[in-house]
């Protein structure tokens, strides 16, 4: 009798649909698998936006999240701003918040984690990137120009040039890590000449000795940014530095801390080296 009563009081365990464990999904999709809004409030699920959910153990996947948002949005919507920039390949945060543009005639509202802007876009300002409808690189960079500090826009413009998306700033160069761009901007803001970027260096016999992050040819001055991976490759960097110095170049090395907290020192040392005769 006790066993019978135990079986009768036990509730069946609802298994989690495998399809919903792979990606974010809409409430409509959840209901197709028999899950109600109330069920989605349980511990197995995470609410990530109005009408949008995911399994709590799902690994972060920005593209999957954007695909899920697309399924909730009007067909005329296009990802814009930082979201579009990321889809074009730029290193920005695409989902905090997700940014979308819709034509003025289309009704769509901003909601949790989603910003909707009404923009009258020409057909040439709309593209497909990573399978999603986005504002073109030209329109995206134009929209971002007035929203971010000048140096951060130059970071984006440098990256866009390196990715062959186009030239969107007269100062843009195909620099690699963003801190190299910020170092270059610091020197320019200090009134120093514009350095060359990513320049191959050779010794008197024409042998390659290294590539300079920033370079002033007339002063044979190499300026390097030491990033977070410098400690991991210190032996290789030291060998490279020795080759550069032995070939007759002069060298300054700066870290993020130098750029962020001691910009006057960075500019001052560079100016001194440029003015100092060989």
N, C-alpha and C positions, 0 to 999 in steps of 0.2 A: 504493500500500500504506500509506504514511504517513497519507494522508488518511482511509483506511478505519479505521486504528487510532485516529485522533483522534476520529472520529465515534463509535466504539464506547466510548471512555472517557468521553465527555461525558455528564453526567447531565441528564435533563430538568428544567427549572426549573418547580417547582410554583407556579402563580399564587395570589395571596392572594384568597380568596373575597370578592367585593365586599360581601356582606351582613355579613361579620364586620369590615369596616373602618368601619362606621357607628356601632357601639355596643359596649359591653361584652357578653360572652357567657359561657355556661357551658361546661364541658367536654363535656357531653352535646350541646350545639348544635355545638361544634367537631367532634366525632366524626361528626355527620351530614354535615359537609362534607369528611370524609376526613382530618381532622387528629387526630393522636394526642397524648397528653400529652407525649411526647418531642418531637414537632414544635413544640409550643407553648413549649418551652424555648428555641427559637431566637431570633435577634435581632429577628425581625419582630413579636414579641409581648411583652406585659407581664403578669406575674402580679399581680393586684390583690386577691386574696383566695382562700381555699380553694375551688377549683373554679370560679374566676372569672378571666377574662382579657379583654384588649383589644388591639387593634392598637397598636403602639408610637407611631404618629403621630396617634392619635385625640386630638382636642382635649378638654380637660377638660369633662365634662358630668355634673354631680351628679345630675340627674334621670335621665339614662340609666343611671348606675351603680345608682341605687336600684331602677329597673325590673329591672335584671339581678339584683340581690339578691333581689327579690321572687320571681323565678323559681326561686330556690334554697331559699326558705323554705317552711315549712308554710302552708297556706291560712289558718290561724287567726292567723298572725302579723300584728302591726301595728307600723308604725314609731312610735317613741316618743322621748322626750327631745329633744335638740337636732335630731335628724333630723326628728321631727314638727314641732317649732317652725319649722324652715326650710320645710317643706312647707305650713305655715299662712301663710307669708309673712314670718317674722321673720328678721332678719339675723344668723344664726349659722352655724357650720360644721356641715354635716349629715353629713359622711362620715368624720370623723377622731375617733372611729370612727362607723360606722353603728350606730344604736341601735334595738333591736327588743324588743317585748313579746310574750310568748306565754302562753296559759293554763297553769296549773300541770300539767295533765294531758298537755300536749304536750311531746314530747322535741325539744329543739333546743339546740345548744351554741354558746357563744361561740367565735369563731375569729379568725384574722387580720383586723383591721379591722372586726370585727363584735362587738358586745356584745349578748347576749341576756339579758333579765330575765323571770322568771316573775311575771306579775301577773294577779290575778283581776279582770278588767275587766267592768263592767256594759255592756249594749248601748248605753246613752246615752253611754258614754265612748269610743265608737269612731265615727269619721267617715271620709269619703273626701275627700282633698285632693290636687289635681293628679293625680287618677286612681288614687291609692294609698290603702290602708287605713292609718289613723293613729289615734293617741289624740286625743281631742277637744282643742280649745284649752284648755278648763277643766282637764282631767286633765293635759295637757302642762305647763301653767304650774304646777300644783300639784306635779308631780314635780320641776320645776326649782327651785322656791322654796328647798328645803333644800340644793341642790347648788351654788349660785352665791352670791357675796357679795351683800349687801343692795342695794348700788348697782347691780350688774349685773342683779339681778332687776327693779329699778325701770326700767332701760333696756328690758328685755323688756316689762314691763307698759305703759310709755308707748307702745311700738310697737304692742302688741296693741290698745290703746285707739284709736290712730290708724287701725288697720286694721279697726275695728269688730268685733273678735273678742270684746270684753267688757272689763269692768273687773276687774282682778285684784290691785289694790293701792290702798289709800286715798289714797296720794300720787300716783297715776298721773295724768299730764296728756298731751295729744296733742302732746308735743314731737317735734321732727323728728330732727336728728342726735343720736346717743347722747351726744356730749360736752355738749350742752345739758342733758341729764338729769344727767350727772355734775356739771356746774356748779351746777345747782339743789340737788342732794344735798349738795354741799360747803357751800352757804349754810345749808341746814337743819341740818346737823351742827354748824355753828358757832353755832347758836342764833338765827339770824336769822329774821325772819318769812317765811312762804311767799309767794313772788312769783307774779304771774300769768304765764301762758305764752302766747306767740304772740298778743300783744295789738296790735290796730290803733291807731295813734296819729293824732290830728288836731290841726290848729292852731286858733287862736281863731275862725277863720272856718269851721271844720268841714271843711277840706280834708285829705285823707289825706296824711300825710307819711312813713309807714313802718310797719313791723311790728316790735315789740320781741320779742326772744327771751324775755327775762324782764323783768318790769315791776313796780315798786312805785308804785301810783297816788298815795298820800298824799305821797310825796316826789318825784313826777314823775321817778323814776330809772329809766332804761333800762339794762339790762345785756345786752351782746352777746357771743356767742362767735364768734371769728374762726377759721374752719376753714381747711383746706388750699387751698380755692378763693378765699380772700380776695385773694391776690396776683393772681389772674386777673381779678378784678372790682374792683380797687382804686378805679378812677375812679368806677364806679357806687356803691360803698360810701361814698366820700367825699362824693358829692353827697347821698346819703341821709342821712349823718351831719349835713351842714350843714343840711338841712331840719329834722331832728329838733331840733338845737340852736337853730336860729332860731325854732322854735315854742315854745321855753321849757322843753324837757325837759333833764334832765341825763343824762350818758352815761358808762358805763364799758365798756371792751372788754377781753376776756381771750382768751388763746390756750390751746392744749392744754398748752404748757410751763408756763403760769401755774397751771393746774389741777393738773397732775401734780407739779410741783416747788415751787410757792410757794402752797399753799392758804391759809396764814395771811395772806399778803399780800392775796389775793383777798378773803377774809372781812373783813380789817381795813379795806381801802379801801371795801368796800360798807357796812360798819357806820358808818364815818366819814361817808359821804355820806348815809346814812339819818338820822343824828343832826344833821347840819349844816343849819341853816335856809336856806331859799331866799335 
